[in-house]
Amino acid sequence: MAALDELARNYGTSVVLCTATQPALRQCDIALPTLKNGPEQGFDIDQQRELAPDPEGLYATLKRVTVEWLDHPVTDEEIAACFSDCPQMLCIVNTRAHAQELFEAIKNLPDARHLTTLMCPSHRRRILAEIRQDLQ
C-alpha cells in the first residue's frame, strides 16, 4: 500500500484496484488497524472515485452467502452440529489437520465432502464435479 501511495502522490501515476474480492483499503472503510501515534491506515479515496456504480446496491443484489462473525471460539462439536442442521454449508479452517479432524466428525453426513490442495488434481476435479452436480 505504501508503494502504491508513493507512486500516486509523488510520481503522477494512477492506481486502479480491480478484483472480484476488493479488499477494504480505503480510509473510509475503517477496516485496517489503527497504529499508535501513526497516520490513519488506508488510501484516501472517496466514494466519487468508485468505478462501479452503487457498490452497496450491487452488494445487496449479488449477495449469495451469509457470513457470521463470532466473538468467541467455537468448538468442533458446535461446527459439526451446524453441518447437521444446515442443508448446505462450507467451512474453511486455517490448517489442513483441523480440516481433516472436522471432516472425520461429519464424514457420515449425506454429501459431506473434504477438499484440500494435498489431493492430486484429478481427485480434486472429481470432488468439485460432484459438488457442482449436487448444487444443480
OpenMM code with the backbone's topology and positions (N, CA, C; nanometers):
from openmm import Vec3, app, unit

residues = "MET ALA ALA LEU ASP GLU LEU ALA ARG ASN TYR GLY THR SER VAL VAL LEU CYS THR ALA THR GLN PRO ALA LEU ARG GLN CYS ASP ILE ALA LEU PRO THR LEU LYS ASN GLY PRO GLU GLN GLY PHE ASP ILE ASP GLN GLN ARG GLU LEU ALA PRO ASP PRO GLU GLY LEU TYR ALA THR LEU LYS ARG VAL THR VAL GLU TRP LEU ASP HIS PRO VAL THR ASP GLU GLU ILE ALA ALA CYS PHE SER ASP CYS PRO GLN MET LEU CYS ILE VAL ASN THR ARG ALA HIS ALA GLN GLU LEU PHE GLU ALA ILE LYS ASN LEU PRO ASP ALA ARG HIS LEU THR THR LEU MET CYS PRO SER HIS ARG ARG ARG ILE LEU ALA GLU ILE ARG GLN ASP LEU GLN".split()
positions = [
    Vec3(0.0820, -0.1182, 0.0000),
    Vec3(0.0000, 0.0000, 0.0000),
    Vec3(0.0865, 0.1247, 0.0000),
    Vec3(0.1935, 0.1213, 0.0774),
    Vec3(0.2815, 0.2379, 0.0848),
    Vec3(0.3437, 0.2671, -0.0515),
    Vec3(0.3835, 0.1631, -0.1233),
    Vec3(0.4439, 0.1829, -0.2555),
    Vec3(0.3435, 0.2415, -0.3537),
    Vec3(0.2200, 0.1911, -0.3522),
    Vec3(0.1172, 0.2453, -0.4408),
    Vec3(0.0865, 0.3900, -0.4044),
    Vec3(0.0785, 0.4173, -0.2751),
    Vec3(0.0526, 0.5533, -0.2292),
    Vec3(0.1643, 0.6475, -0.2736),
    Vec3(0.2877, 0.6036, -0.2605),
    Vec3(0.4030, 0.6849, -0.3025),
    Vec3(0.3967, 0.7133, -0.4527),
    Vec3(0.3681, 0.6126, -0.5327),
    Vec3(0.3602, 0.6313, -0.6777),
    Vec3(0.2494, 0.7287, -0.7157),
    Vec3(0.1352, 0.7179, -0.6500),
    Vec3(0.0224, 0.8050, -0.6828),
    Vec3(0.0463, 0.9486, -0.6363),
    Vec3(0.1005, 0.9666, -0.5164),
    Vec3(0.1202, 1.1020, -0.4619),
    Vec3(0.2361, 1.1763, -0.5270),
    Vec3(0.3457, 1.1087, -0.5506),
    Vec3(0.4678, 1.1794, -0.5878),
    Vec3(0.5199, 1.1521, -0.7283),
    Vec3(0.4575, 1.0606, -0.8023),
    Vec3(0.5084, 1.0280, -0.9344),
    Vec3(0.4028, 1.0408, -1.0433),
    Vec3(0.2885, 1.0990, -1.0113),
    Vec3(0.1873, 1.1261, -1.1118),
    Vec3(0.1213, 1.0042, -1.1719),
    Vec3(0.1221, 0.8934, -1.1011),
    Vec3(0.0584, 0.7724, -1.1546),
    Vec3(-0.0851, 0.7606, -1.1044),
    Vec3(-0.1608, 0.6794, -1.1721),
    Vec3(-0.2951, 0.6458, -1.1276),
    Vec3(-0.2955, 0.4992, -1.0881),
    Vec3(-0.3691, 0.4670, -0.9866),
    Vec3(-0.3790, 0.3293, -0.9397),
    Vec3(-0.5230, 0.2843, -0.9582),
    Vec3(-0.5417, 0.1727, -1.0248),
    Vec3(-0.6738, 0.1144, -1.0407),
    Vec3(-0.6704, -0.0208, -0.9715),
    Vec3(-0.7529, -0.0361, -0.8690),
    Vec3(-0.7642, -0.1634, -0.7979),
    Vec3(-0.8909, -0.2312, -0.8486),
    Vec3(-0.8754, -0.3457, -0.9086),
    Vec3(-0.9900, -0.4135, -0.9678),
    Vec3(-0.9794, -0.5628, -0.9381),
    Vec3(-1.0733, -0.6131, -0.8618),
    Vec3(-1.0732, -0.7539, -0.8259),
    Vec3(-1.2147, -0.7948, -0.7863),
    Vec3(-1.2444, -0.9217, -0.7973),
    Vec3(-1.3758, -0.9706, -0.7564),
    Vec3(-1.3915, -0.9664, -0.6048),
    Vec3(-1.2810, -0.9679, -0.5343),
    Vec3(-1.2855, -0.9633, -0.3882),
    Vec3(-1.2074, -0.8420, -0.3411),
    Vec3(-1.2628, -0.7248, -0.3681),
    Vec3(-1.1963, -0.5985, -0.3381),
    Vec3(-1.1675, -0.5864, -0.1894),
    Vec3(-1.0417, -0.5708, -0.1531),
    Vec3(-1.0096, -0.5517, -0.0113),
    Vec3(-1.0493, -0.4115, 0.0339),
    Vec3(-1.0756, -0.3968, 0.1608),
    Vec3(-1.1133, -0.2671, 0.2181),
    Vec3(-0.9865, -0.1883, 0.2464),
    Vec3(-0.9357, -0.1202, 0.1455),
    Vec3(-0.8088, -0.0498, 0.1577),
    Vec3(-0.8251, 0.1010, 0.1732),
    Vec3(-0.9489, 0.1500, 0.1701),
    Vec3(-0.9702, 0.2941, 0.1827),
    Vec3(-0.9835, 0.3325, 0.3295),
    Vec3(-0.9437, 0.4544, 0.3612),
    Vec3(-0.9583, 0.5026, 0.4983),
    Vec3(-1.1052, 0.5013, 0.5410),
    Vec3(-1.1960, 0.5359, 0.4494),
    Vec3(-1.3382, 0.5441, 0.4852),
    Vec3(-1.3987, 0.4063, 0.5113),
    Vec3(-1.3297, 0.2992, 0.4741),
    Vec3(-1.3803, 0.1643, 0.5026),
    Vec3(-1.3608, 0.1275, 0.6495),
    Vec3(-1.2691, 0.1959, 0.7168),
    Vec3(-1.2379, 0.1746, 0.8588),
    Vec3(-1.2154, 0.0258, 0.8878),
    Vec3(-1.1406, -0.0415, 0.8018),
    Vec3(-1.1185, -0.1849, 0.8179),
    Vec3(-0.9759, -0.2181, 0.8588),
    Vec3(-0.8837, -0.1267, 0.8349),
    Vec3(-0.7437, -0.1537, 0.8656),
    Vec3(-0.7129, -0.1126, 1.0094),
    Vec3(-0.6208, -0.1818, 1.0738),
    Vec3(-0.5915, -0.1496, 1.2142),
    Vec3(-0.5315, -0.0101, 1.2285),
    Vec3(-0.5621, 0.0528, 1.3402),
    Vec3(-0.5089, 0.1850, 1.3700),
    Vec3(-0.3743, 0.1695, 1.4384),
    Vec3(-0.2759, 0.2426, 1.3913),
    Vec3(-0.1431, 0.2385, 1.4505),
    Vec3(-0.1325, 0.3456, 1.5578),
    Vec3(-0.0664, 0.3137, 1.6675),
    Vec3(-0.0476, 0.4121, 1.7743),
    Vec3(0.0337, 0.5291, 1.7221),
    Vec3(-0.0171, 0.6495, 1.7401),
    Vec3(0.0510, 0.7730, 1.7007),
    Vec3(0.0914, 0.7757, 1.5541),
    Vec3(0.0263, 0.6973, 1.4724),
    Vec3(0.0601, 0.6944, 1.3309),
    Vec3(-0.0537, 0.7503, 1.2479),
    Vec3(-0.0314, 0.7631, 1.1190),
    Vec3(-0.1374, 0.8132, 1.0315),
    Vec3(-0.2498, 0.7104, 1.0183),
    Vec3(-0.3661, 0.7598, 0.9797),
    Vec3(-0.4791, 0.6708, 0.9564),
    Vec3(-0.4431, 0.5760, 0.8430),
    Vec3(-0.4733, 0.4479, 0.8599),
    Vec3(-0.4360, 0.3465, 0.7620),
    Vec3(-0.5313, 0.3487, 0.6430),
    Vec3(-0.4790, 0.3185, 0.5278),
    Vec3(-0.5602, 0.3073, 0.4078),
    Vec3(-0.5409, 0.4230, 0.3132),
    Vec3(-0.5970, 0.4062, 0.1934),
    Vec3(-0.5886, 0.5103, 0.0919),
    Vec3(-0.6976, 0.6134, 0.1145),
    Vec3(-0.6665, 0.7374, 0.0865),
    Vec3(-0.7630, 0.8464, 0.0988),
    Vec3(-0.8408, 0.8568, -0.0324),
    Vec3(-0.9292, 0.7605, -0.0539),
    Vec3(-1.0094, 0.7541, -0.1766),
    Vec3(-1.1553, 0.7718, -0.1363),
    Vec3(-1.2202, 0.8721, -0.1916),
    Vec3(-1.3603, 0.8948, -0.1553),
    Vec3(-1.4531, 0.8161, -0.2478),
    Vec3(-1.5816, 0.8217, -0.2184),
    Vec3(-1.6809, 0.7446, -0.2943),
    Vec3(-1.6921, 0.7907, -0.4394),
    Vec3(-1.6597, 0.9176, -0.4679),
    Vec3(-1.6721, 0.9686, -0.6041),
    Vec3(-1.5717, 0.9022, -0.6982),
    Vec3(-1.4688, 0.8389, -0.6459),
    Vec3(-1.3672, 0.7741, -0.7285),
    Vec3(-1.4012, 0.6267, -0.7559),
    Vec3(-1.5115, 0.5800, -0.7018),
    Vec3(-1.5537, 0.4407, -0.7202),
    Vec3(-1.5903, 0.4179, -0.8667),
    Vec3(-1.5359, 0.3121, -0.9276),
    Vec3(-1.5647, 0.2819, -1.0673),
    Vec3(-1.6996, 0.2123, -1.0855),
    Vec3(-1.7385, 0.1299, -0.9914),
    Vec3(-1.8654, 0.0568, -1.0018),
    Vec3(-1.9785, 0.1460, -0.9512),
    Vec3(-2.0866, 0.1529, -1.0254),
    Vec3(-2.1993, 0.2335, -0.9778),
    Vec3(-2.2686, 0.1657, -0.8599),
    Vec3(-2.2994, 0.2416, -0.7566),
    Vec3(-2.3763, 0.1943, -0.6411),
    Vec3(-2.3224, 0.0628, -0.5840),
    Vec3(-2.2009, 0.0632, -0.5277),
    Vec3(-2.1443, -0.0615, -0.4747),
    Vec3(-2.2323, -0.1275, -0.3690),
    Vec3(-2.2965, -0.0478, -0.2834),
    Vec3(-2.3821, -0.1069, -0.1802),
    Vec3(-2.5019, -0.1787, -0.2426),
    Vec3(-2.5599, -0.1181, -0.3465),
    Vec3(-2.6719, -0.1824, -0.4166),
    Vec3(-2.6286, -0.3095, -0.4869),
    Vec3(-2.5109, -0.3050, -0.5506),
    Vec3(-2.4575, -0.4246, -0.6151),
    Vec3(-2.4323, -0.5351, -0.5130),
    Vec3(-2.3783, -0.4966, -0.3990),
    Vec3(-2.3526, -0.5950, -0.2938),
    Vec3(-2.4833, -0.6635, -0.2532),
    Vec3(-2.5880, -0.5840, -0.2310),
    Vec3(-2.7167, -0.6417, -0.1894),
    Vec3(-2.7753, -0.7317, -0.2982),
    Vec3(-2.7666, -0.6884, -0.4236),
    Vec3(-2.8225, -0.7656, -0.5343),
    Vec3(-2.7481, -0.8972, -0.5563),
    Vec3(-2.6153, -0.8930, -0.5424),
    Vec3(-2.5328, -1.0104, -0.5730),
    Vec3(-2.5055, -1.0987, -0.4512),
    Vec3(-2.5566, -1.0616, -0.3359),
    Vec3(-2.5276, -1.1379, -0.2146),
    Vec3(-2.5822, -1.2800, -0.2268),
    Vec3(-2.4925, -1.3769, -0.2058),
    Vec3(-2.5320, -1.5183, -0.2158),
    Vec3(-2.5075, -1.5950, -0.0874),
    Vec3(-2.4319, -1.5387, 0.0035),
    Vec3(-2.3973, -1.6097, 0.1254),
    Vec3(-2.4174, -1.5198, 0.2466),
    Vec3(-2.4238, -1.5827, 0.3612),
    Vec3(-2.4279, -1.5101, 0.4872),
    Vec3(-2.3027, -1.5470, 0.5650),
    Vec3(-2.2288, -1.4470, 0.6054),
    Vec3(-2.1086, -1.4682, 0.6849),
    Vec3(-2.1398, -1.4284, 0.8276),
    Vec3(-2.1071, -1.5164, 0.9184),
    Vec3(-2.1342, -1.4898, 1.0604),
    Vec3(-2.0010, -1.4798, 1.1338),
    Vec3(-1.9734, -1.3630, 1.1910),
    Vec3(-1.8511, -1.3419, 1.2684),
    Vec3(-1.8864, -1.3574, 1.4151),
    Vec3(-1.8204, -1.4467, 1.4835),
    Vec3(-1.8452, -1.4697, 1.6249),
    Vec3(-1.7316, -1.4107, 1.7066),
    Vec3(-1.7645, -1.3641, 1.8246),
    Vec3(-1.6616, -1.3018, 1.9092),
    Vec3(-1.6075, -1.3983, 2.0136),
    Vec3(-1.6316, -1.5273, 1.9922),
    Vec3(-1.5822, -1.6274, 2.0859),
    Vec3(-1.5421, -1.7534, 2.0078),
    Vec3(-1.4539, -1.8324, 2.0640),
    Vec3(-1.4147, -1.9569, 1.9965),
    Vec3(-1.5331, -2.0533, 1.9850),
    Vec3(-1.5345, -2.1292, 1.8780),
    Vec3(-1.6395, -2.2278, 1.8541),
    Vec3(-1.5735, -2.3652, 1.8550),
    Vec3(-1.6351, -2.4590, 1.9244),
    Vec3(-1.5782, -2.5937, 1.9314),
    Vec3(-1.6075, -2.6704, 1.8029),
    Vec3(-1.5276, -2.7722, 1.7785),
    Vec3(-1.5515, -2.8571, 1.6622),
    Vec3(-1.6872, -2.9261, 1.6718),
    Vec3(-1.7298, -2.9580, 1.7917),
    Vec3(-1.8605, -3.0210, 1.8097),
    Vec3(-1.9716, -2.9261, 1.7652),
    Vec3(-1.9579, -2.7972, 1.7968),
    Vec3(-2.0583, -2.6994, 1.7541),
    Vec3(-2.0593, -2.6858, 1.6020),
    Vec3(-1.9411, -2.6869, 1.5411),
    Vec3(-1.9332, -2.6773, 1.3951),
    Vec3(-1.9974, -2.8000, 1.3315),
    Vec3(-1.9672, -2.9168, 1.3831),
    Vec3(-2.0256, -3.0402, 1.3303),
    Vec3(-2.1774, -3.0379, 1.3436),
    Vec3(-2.2268, -2.9856, 1.4534),
    Vec3(-2.3718, -2.9749, 1.4727),
    Vec3(-2.4335, -2.8808, 1.3689),
    Vec3(-2.3636, -2.7741, 1.3352),
    Vec3(-2.4122, -2.6822, 1.2317),
    Vec3(-2.4253, -2.7537, 1.0978),
    Vec3(-2.3290, -2.8391, 1.0658),
    Vec3(-2.3372, -2.9161, 0.9412),
    Vec3(-2.4600, -3.0057, 0.9423),
    Vec3(-2.4941, -3.0616, 1.0571),
    Vec3(-2.6121, -3.1471, 1.0667),
    Vec3(-2.7398, -3.0669, 1.0466),
    Vec3(-2.7387, -2.9403, 1.0911),
    Vec3(-2.8591, -2.8573, 1.0888),
    Vec3(-2.8801, -2.7829, 0.9571),
    Vec3(-2.7746, -2.7652, 0.8776),
    Vec3(-2.7830, -2.6839, 0.7558),
    Vec3(-2.7875, -2.7719, 0.6315),
    Vec3(-2.8754, -2.7392, 0.5377),
    Vec3(-2.8789, -2.8183, 0.4144),
    Vec3(-2.7563, -2.7958, 0.3263),
    Vec3(-2.6907, -2.6824, 0.3432),
    Vec3(-2.5735, -2.6514, 0.2612),
    Vec3(-2.4814, -2.5617, 0.3432),
    Vec3(-2.3543, -2.6006, 0.3539),
    Vec3(-2.2621, -2.5245, 0.4377),
    Vec3(-2.1194, -2.5475, 0.3901),
    Vec3(-2.0389, -2.4430, 0.4010),
    Vec3(-1.8971, -2.4501, 0.3702),
    Vec3(-1.8226, -2.4038, 0.4936),
    Vec3(-1.7201, -2.4762, 0.5307),
    Vec3(-1.6388, -2.4394, 0.6466),
    Vec3(-1.4932, -2.4369, 0.6033),
    Vec3(-1.4278, -2.3242, 0.6246),
    Vec3(-1.2867, -2.3099, 0.5913),
    Vec3(-1.2119, -2.2860, 0.7213),
    Vec3(-1.1116, -2.3666, 0.7463),
    Vec3(-1.0303, -2.3525, 0.8670),
    Vec3(-0.8859, -2.3263, 0.8251),
    Vec3(-0.8017, -2.2929, 0.9222),
    Vec3(-0.6687, -2.2450, 0.8841),
    Vec3(-0.5590, -2.3511, 0.8797),
    Vec3(-0.5896, -2.4751, 0.9112),
    Vec3(-0.4866, -2.5788, 0.8957),
    Vec3(-0.5481, -2.7027, 0.8305),
    Vec3(-0.4642, -2.7753, 0.7602),
    Vec3(-0.5110, -2.8992, 0.6968),
    Vec3(-0.5486, -3.0025, 0.8016),
    Vec3(-0.4740, -3.0066, 0.9100),
    Vec3(-0.5037, -3.1031, 1.0166),
    Vec3(-0.6414, -3.0754, 1.0764),
    Vec3(-0.6721, -2.9476, 1.0984),
    Vec3(-0.8023, -2.9124, 1.1544),
    Vec3(-0.9140, -2.9489, 1.0562),
    Vec3(-0.8911, -2.9234, 0.9283),
    Vec3(-0.9911, -2.9593, 0.8279),
    Vec3(-1.0172, -3.1097, 0.8279),
    Vec3(-0.9112, -3.1885, 0.8395),
    Vec3(-0.9263, -3.3333, 0.8417),
    Vec3(-1.0016, -3.3780, 0.9666),
    Vec3(-0.9719, -3.3182, 1.0805),
    Vec3(-1.0433, -3.3518, 1.2046),
    Vec3(-1.1920, -3.3210, 1.1930),
    Vec3(-1.2249, -3.2048, 1.1372),
    Vec3(-1.3665, -3.1700, 1.1200),
    Vec3(-1.4355, -3.2650, 1.0230),
    Vec3(-1.3669, -3.2996, 0.9161),
    Vec3(-1.4276, -3.3913, 0.8206),
    Vec3(-1.4536, -3.5276, 0.8843),
    Vec3(-1.3618, -3.5723, 0.9673),
    Vec3(-1.3827, -3.7007, 1.0375),
    Vec3(-1.5103, -3.6956, 1.1212),
    Vec3(-1.5419, -3.5774, 1.1759),
    Vec3(-1.6615, -3.5636, 1.2596),
    Vec3(-1.7907, -3.5633, 1.1779),
    Vec3(-1.7845, -3.5268, 1.0501),
    Vec3(-1.9068, -3.5144, 0.9694),
    Vec3(-1.9114, -3.6086, 0.8499),
    Vec3(-1.8104, -3.6916, 0.8323),
    Vec3(-1.7996, -3.7702, 0.7088),
    Vec3(-1.9178, -3.8634, 0.6850),
    Vec3(-1.9938, -3.8955, 0.7884),
    Vec3(-2.1096, -3.9834, 0.7711),
    Vec3(-2.2357, -3.9078, 0.7317),
    Vec3(-2.2302, -3.7754, 0.7276),
    Vec3(-2.3460, -3.6976, 0.6835),
    Vec3(-2.3608, -3.7108, 0.5325),
    Vec3(-2.4843, -3.7076, 0.4832),
    Vec3(-2.5036, -3.7180, 0.3377),
    Vec3(-2.4312, -3.6043, 0.2652),
    Vec3(-2.3626, -3.6383, 0.1575),
    Vec3(-2.2946, -3.5418, 0.0702),
    Vec3(-2.1823, -3.4636, 0.1376),
    Vec3(-2.1301, -3.5116, 0.2496),
    Vec3(-2.0160, -3.4452, 0.3136),
    Vec3(-1.8944, -3.4592, 0.2226),
    Vec3(-1.8196, -3.3524, 0.2089),
    Vec3(-1.7017, -3.3530, 0.1227),
    Vec3(-1.5840, -3.2892, 0.1951),
    Vec3(-1.4652, -3.3327, 0.1594),
    Vec3(-1.3417, -3.2719, 0.2096),
    Vec3(-1.2563, -3.2391, 0.0889),
    Vec3(-1.2109, -3.1151, 0.0811),
    Vec3(-1.1320, -3.0704, -0.0325),
    Vec3(-1.0037, -3.0072, 0.0187),
    Vec3(-0.8918, -3.0479, -0.0371),
    Vec3(-0.7632, -2.9942, 0.0045),
    Vec3(-0.6676, -2.9908, -0.1141),
    Vec3(-0.5735, -2.8998, -0.1092),
    Vec3(-0.4735, -2.8923, -0.2156),
    Vec3(-0.3765, -3.0091, -0.2093),
    Vec3(-0.3810, -3.0880, -0.1028),
    Vec3(-0.2967, -3.2070, -0.0951),
    Vec3(-0.3475, -3.3201, -0.1852),
    Vec3(-0.4727, -3.3091, -0.2300),
    Vec3(-0.5269, -3.4097, -0.3209),
    Vec3(-0.4607, -3.3940, -0.4570),
    Vec3(-0.4502, -3.5052, -0.5288),
    Vec3(-0.3992, -3.4951, -0.6651),
    Vec3(-0.5044, -3.4212, -0.7489),
    Vec3(-0.4639, -3.3551, -0.8566),
    Vec3(-0.5582, -3.2748, -0.9351),
    Vec3(-0.6816, -3.3512, -0.9833),
    Vec3(-0.6643, -3.4750, -1.0242),
    Vec3(-0.7808, -3.5497, -1.0735),
    Vec3(-0.8812, -3.5757, -0.9613),
    Vec3(-0.8331, -3.6006, -0.8408),
    Vec3(-0.9218, -3.6224, -0.7270),
    Vec3(-0.9965, -3.4928, -0.6929),
    Vec3(-0.9242, -3.3807, -0.6913),
    Vec3(-0.9889, -3.2505, -0.6647),
    Vec3(-1.0953, -3.2229, -0.7700),
    Vec3(-1.0636, -3.2477, -0.8974),
    Vec3(-1.1619, -3.2240, -1.0037),
    Vec3(-1.2863, -3.3102, -0.9839),
    Vec3(-1.2654, -3.4363, -0.9431),
    Vec3(-1.3797, -3.5259, -0.9203),
    Vec3(-1.4676, -3.4738, -0.8070),
    Vec3(-1.4054, -3.4331, -0.6967),
    Vec3(-1.4819, -3.3804, -0.5825),
    Vec3(-1.5574, -3.2539, -0.6234),
    Vec3(-1.4900, -3.1630, -0.6945),
    Vec3(-1.5564, -3.0408, -0.7376),
    Vec3(-1.6710, -3.0702, -0.8348),
    Vec3(-1.6535, -3.1672, -0.9226),
    Vec3(-1.7620, -3.2059, -1.0142),
    Vec3(-1.8811, -3.2607, -0.9359),
    Vec3(-1.8555, -3.3398, -0.8345),
    Vec3(-1.9635, -3.3917, -0.7502),
    Vec3(-2.0372, -3.2780, -0.6801),
    Vec3(-1.9626, -3.1828, -0.6293),
    Vec3(-2.0256, -3.0681, -0.5617),
    Vec3(-2.1108, -2.9888, -0.6596),
    Vec3(-2.0581, -2.9628, -0.7778),
    Vec3(-2.1363, -2.8886, -0.8791),
    Vec3(-2.2629, -2.9636, -0.9142),
    Vec3(-2.2530, -3.0946, -0.9278),
    Vec3(-2.3697, -3.1768, -0.9592),
    Vec3(-2.4741, -3.1662, -0.8470),
    Vec3(-2.4289, -3.1755, -0.7249),
    Vec3(-2.5199, -3.1633, -0.6103),
    Vec3(-2.5898, -3.0278, -0.6084),
    Vec3(-2.5158, -2.9221, -0.6423),
    Vec3(-2.5729, -2.7880, -0.6384),
    Vec3(-2.6766, -2.7654, -0.7479),
    Vec3(-2.6665, -2.8412, -0.8570),
    Vec3(-2.7676, -2.8285, -0.9633),
    Vec3(-2.8976, -2.8911, -0.9209),
] * unit.nanometer
topology = app.Topology()
chain = topology.addChain("A")
for resn in residues:
    res = topology.addResidue(resn, chain)
    for name in ("N", "CA", "C"):
        topology.addAtom(name, app.Element.getBySymbol(name[0]), res)
